[in-house]
Amino acid sequence: MQDSSIKHLIANRGTIVLGVAASDAHVVGNHLIAMYLRRQRFDVINLGACTPTEEFMQVASKAERLVAVLIGSLNGHALEDLADLAELRHRYNVSVPIIVGGNLSVGAIKNDEAIVKLHALGVDQILQDPRQIVDAIGRLSIQSQTMSINDISHRSAFLLEEA
């Protein structure tokens, strides 16, 4: 029994809370990202479409071995949907990276204004192209591997004390 729990720690890279912002019903990309993350050995809590910011933070605050919160927005209303992110992130004590990706503002002409405002709301990383998720997850993988090594060390010490 003890060996299987250690194997799970090695096999699993941590938990990612995933979903689509409150006013957005686009879910195809969300499901594809969830599949990709699971193949990368992350546990995924997929909240789906039209998820309020508070639900993201509530679930994140209760998730075990949380690595990141990924929020998609394709309708261009990310700023409005995440307006309460800073306050809710603080209230629920969510300290992992908040990553937002998709079409972040309305209109054909994009500028850095939305990015600056999202960072001001507490977003740690912004993905403007779907291909950027591979690099973002790569960085999370490095962080979670370090976390897994620490977890294994603590768990092994605990198991030795029990013996």
TADAGI-V411657 format. One record per run of one state. SS is the DSSP state (hx for helix, st for strand, lp for the rest). FROM is the first residue (numbers start at 0). LEN is the number of residues. If there is no record, write none. Layout:
SS,FROM,LEN / SS,FROM,LEN
//
This chain:
lp,0,1 / hx,1,10 / lp,11,3 / st,14,7 / lp,21,6 / hx,27,12 / lp,39,3 / st,42,4 / lp,46,4 / st,50,1 / lp,51,1 / hx,52,10 / lp,62,3 / st,65,8 / lp,73,4 / hx,77,4 / lp,81,3 / hx,84,7 / lp,91,5 / st,96,6 / lp,102,10 / hx,112,9 / lp,121,3 / st,124,3 / lp,127,4 / hx,131,31 / lp,162,1
//
